[in-house]
Amino acid sequence: MARQVITTLIDDLDGKPADRTVEFGVDGVKYTVDLSEANAGKLRTALDPFIEGGRRLGRGGPASPTSRPASRSAAAPNRRQENREIRDWAAQNGFEVSERGRIPQEVLDAYRTAHR
């Protein structure tokens, strides 16, 4: 017998359809929240100043007492600038790309091909 399970995400803030589940942590407690693209963007915008000022621990949880904090690289601002340029290029070349979130691979490939 076949079974099909369909999971529908509902935005935990406004009850409308959600696009994704976002994970974040505060004070050693991890949270997940289902959000629409718009609300996920609002969350990221609100957290941006704290992320910029903080140190990344990675995905493995809290750092051990002997581990070194993640170093802040100069690459992060360069990546942001490149992402802005890719989004601008994509919009000018007929691709639909949201202002925040992951840039689709097909757009990245097209951009890189055009800028070789």
KASULFEN-V7620 format. One record per pair of residues at least 4 apart in sequence whose C-alpha atoms are under 8 Angstrom apart, sorted by the first residue. I is the first residue (numbers start at 0). J is the second residue. D is the distance in whole Angstrom. If there is no record, write none. Layout:
i=I j=J d=D
i=I j=J d=D
//
This chain:
i=7 j=16 d=8
i=7 j=17 d=8
i=8 j=16 d=6
i=8 j=17 d=5
i=8 j=18 d=7
i=8 j=19 d=7
i=8 j=33 d=6
i=8 j=34 d=8
i=9 j=14 d=6
i=9 j=15 d=6
i=9 j=16 d=5
i=9 j=17 d=5
i=9 j=33 d=6
i=9 j=34 d=7
i=10 j=14 d=5
i=10 j=15 d=5
i=10 j=16 d=6
i=10 j=17 d=5
i=10 j=18 d=8
i=10 j=32 d=8
i=10 j=33 d=5
i=10 j=34 d=4
i=10 j=35 d=6
i=11 j=32 d=6
i=11 j=33 d=6
i=11 j=34 d=6
i=12 j=34 d=7
i=12 j=38 d=8
i=15 j=35 d=8
i=16 j=34 d=8
i=16 j=35 d=6
i=17 j=33 d=6
i=17 j=34 d=5
i=17 j=35 d=4
i=17 j=36 d=7
i=18 j=33 d=7
i=18 j=34 d=6
i=18 j=35 d=5
i=18 j=36 d=6
i=19 j=33 d=6
i=19 j=34 d=6
i=19 j=35 d=7
i=19 j=36 d=7
i=20 j=31 d=6
i=20 j=32 d=6
i=20 j=33 d=4
i=20 j=34 d=6
i=21 j=31 d=5
i=21 j=32 d=5
i=21 j=33 d=6
i=21 j=34 d=7
i=21 j=39 d=7
i=22 j=29 d=7
i=22 j=30 d=6
i=22 j=31 d=4
i=22 j=32 d=7
i=23 j=29 d=6
i=23 j=30 d=5
i=23 j=31 d=6
i=24 j=28 d=5
i=24 j=29 d=4
i=24 j=30 d=6
i=25 j=29 d=7
i=27 j=61 d=7
i=34 j=38 d=6
i=34 j=39 d=6
i=35 j=39 d=6
i=36 j=40 d=6
i=37 j=41 d=6
i=38 j=42 d=6
i=39 j=43 d=6
i=40 j=44 d=6
i=40 j=99 d=6
i=40 j=100 d=8
i=41 j=45 d=6
i=42 j=46 d=6
i=43 j=47 d=6
i=44 j=48 d=8
i=46 j=50 d=6
i=47 j=51 d=6
i=48 j=52 d=6
i=49 j=53 d=6
i=50 j=54 d=7
i=54 j=68 d=7
i=54 j=69 d=6
i=54 j=70 d=7
i=54 j=71 d=7
i=55 j=68 d=7
i=55 j=69 d=5
i=55 j=70 d=8
i=56 j=60 d=7
i=56 j=61 d=6
i=56 j=62 d=6
i=56 j=68 d=7
i=56 j=69 d=6
i=57 j=69 d=8
i=62 j=66 d=6
i=62 j=67 d=8
i=62 j=68 d=8
i=73 j=77 d=7
i=74 j=78 d=6
i=75 j=79 d=6
i=76 j=80 d=6
i=77 j=81 d=6
i=78 j=82 d=6
i=79 j=83 d=6
i=80 j=84 d=6
i=81 j=85 d=6
i=82 j=86 d=6
i=82 j=102 d=8
i=83 j=87 d=6
i=84 j=88 d=6
i=85 j=89 d=6
i=85 j=107 d=7
i=85 j=110 d=7
i=86 j=90 d=6
i=86 j=96 d=6
i=86 j=98 d=7
i=86 j=102 d=8
i=87 j=91 d=6
i=88 j=92 d=6
i=88 j=110 d=7
i=89 j=93 d=6
i=89 j=94 d=5
i=89 j=95 d=7
i=89 j=96 d=7
i=89 j=106 d=7
i=89 j=110 d=7
i=90 j=94 d=5
i=90 j=95 d=6
i=90 j=96 d=7
i=94 j=106 d=7
i=96 j=102 d=7
i=96 j=103 d=8
i=97 j=102 d=8
i=102 j=106 d=7
i=102 j=107 d=7
i=103 j=107 d=7
i=104 j=108 d=6
i=105 j=109 d=6
i=106 j=110 d=6
i=107 j=111 d=6
i=108 j=112 d=6
i=109 j=113 d=6
i=110 j=114 d=6
i=111 j=115 d=6
//
